[in-house]
Amino acid sequence: MKLAVLPGDGIGKEIVAQAVKVLEVLKREGAKIEMEYGNIGGAGYDAEGDPLPETTLNLSKAADAVLLGAVGGPQYDKLDRPLRPERGLLRIRKELNLFANLRPALLYPELAGASSLKPEVVSGLDIMIVRELTGDVYFGQPRGIEVRNGERVGFNTMIYSESEVRRVAQVAFGIAMKRGKKLCSVEKANVLECSELWRDVVAEVAKDYPEVELSTLYVDNAAMQLVKNPKQFDVIVTGNIFGDILSDQASMLSGSIGMLPSASLDENNKGMYEPIHGSAPDIAGKDIANPLATILSVAMMYRYTFADMATADRIENAVKKVIAQGYRTGDIWTEGGHKVSCSAMGDAVVAAL
Ligand code: NAD
């Protein structure tokens, strides 16, 4: 298993180092993992003059999976746009054709107090949102701002082809098969033709997955249900713009940004795995960041790219154990918790493994 490791900027290096500790344990036990490091983001610009250096792109293309920390920092904010760290991230997603973005919203019962919703509504929450990432109104043509009849108008095109819907639906059904076998497709078919096609194609794909219970919701209702009764959901599949909004909404149900991993997959389940948070320049270099989102990203890598559910479960169980044991980094600490550093949290997960 070839892994491109791209720590990036800010806390990226600190949190990735903890995830690598977990991988080293598995290696010592005999797992054949090859790790090679590359620069990305500000680190890519500093070392090679490009936020996505050619060497990093080639390394990532040759790898089975990419583990990424985070990119960005105030020292890069005045660079020309193509040289900014975030551009490196957008480019690598595009270059690797990572069209399916998986964002779990998962809440450990012990952390229910950190949510903005009532503990009984969110305790035990475990949703996976599959967002289409390379199409929809964000990329559709024509788009622009122009003068018509003496006033400016802005316009974009919401567009999906059957093949784009089919491939992300297949990913979502595949994931539902590995989880609770329930999939909810979210669109706005009562108003939008684009959503009508989405609904048709998802229903066609459903025939290949008879074990999965498919439901559909209009996006406005889905937004409401996510707050009213989020535990009704197992897997949600939706387009780029609806997924952008709903996945942020869902991730906040669980309170802490430092706990949530993500995956972005291509059609062969090659993936890039990263925490959902950024480079947190305010706490970088202090060894206080929460590394659990990055460690859980490794679990996702085992689940979705390497199809090794046992190892994925084992890593997730180790994280559950350290939470149950009371270990807390600053972002999830409450009275009575055992406050630990980033590296001590990594060591605790290794011990729990
Ligand atoms: P951020 O996610 O970096 O930080 C938001 C807040 O959450 C900060 O207070 C930070 O200290 C805290 N935080 C984030 N991760 C944490 C962790 N693991 N443990 C403890 N606390 C954590 O978002 P931001 O401050 O808006 O952006 C900072 C930089 O990160 C910017 O340059 C931005 O462009 C970049 N960014 C990168 C990504 C990415 O690499 N995928 C995503 C978002 C933002």
Boltz pocket constraint, residues with backbone or C-beta under 6 A from the ligand:
constraints:
  - pocket:
      binder: B
      contacts: [[A, 11], [A, 15], [A, 69], [A, 70], [A, 71], [A, 72], [A, 73], [A, 74], [A, 86], [A, 89], [A, 257], [A, 258], [A, 274], [A, 275], [A, 276], [A, 277], [A, 278], [A, 279], [A, 280], [A, 281], [A, 282], [A, 283], [A, 288], [A, 289], [A, 290], [A, 291], [A, 293], [A, 331]]
      max_distance: 6.0
